């Protein structure tokens, strides 16, 4: 059994280190970071992706393996180019991204890459991000989410709007989100992205329409709101000294998914507001630790580190 089967694009983030001109390489992209965070919590995680047959692609695959994540599609592709993000943290805590990418660099998944037996083996199928939708290859990810939903799996989706990947087309991003919500149980979305899809009132309407079990709005490492049925949960986090600068959102979500499995969640019927709240608290601590330690993959917290804060 695989606790979390993660699907999507891969990035490499280059995060400024503590010394001048030094950088910490970090496997980026919500699917990879969430899978690693789950594995560091002692759970089973696999990652379905394709990356370029280059130094960066090999680094990504080695990073997954090093942290206990099984590569479901381990082939390195000569025609793939790994996207790189150079992340700068400003004094006010804001992030600035510089992307090095080529056309078609974000996703090379096909229907053949996403094996039905991998979905059958999983409890939670996590997909991200919607940045893939500008490429037709994203259809493989959408079909995987649909198949997982039809098989009764828990489906997690991470909305990640980055202008550079959407060519500044918010309408296209919003359209993609609307298309996949019908398959989603857990949605990770930020305040900015809520505004992009029409605001909170519209989001409530979408939840009712698609019967989404819970929608989480992440607030960096400072807390989160959860909409569970008609109930709104407010959970405070540990205040961090910086905003989500280096992957705290992915640490949050990896911790959230880990907590669901640690609590024994296997199907939607197992959920209740108390279990969701505990999962948010667990995720908030994971995000807090990640911010405090500058967010390199090595600093994604373990289950023992998270529980020491609770």
Secondary structure, 3 states (H helix, E strand, C coil): CEEEEEEECCEEEEEECCCCCCEEEEEECHHHHHHHHHHHCCCCEEEECCEECCHHHHHHHHHHHHCCEEECCCCEECCCCCEEEEEEECCCCCEEEEEECCCCCCCCCCCCCCCHHHHHHEEEEEEECHHHHHCCCHHHHHHHHHHHHHCCCEEEEECCCCHHHHCCCHHHHHHHHHHHHHHCCEEEEEHHHHHHCCCHHHHHHHHHHHCCCEEEEECCCCEEEEEECCEEEEEECCCCCCCCCCCHHHHHHHHHHHHHHHCCCCCHHHCCHHHHHHHHHHHHHHHHHHHHCCCCHHHCCCHHHHHHHC
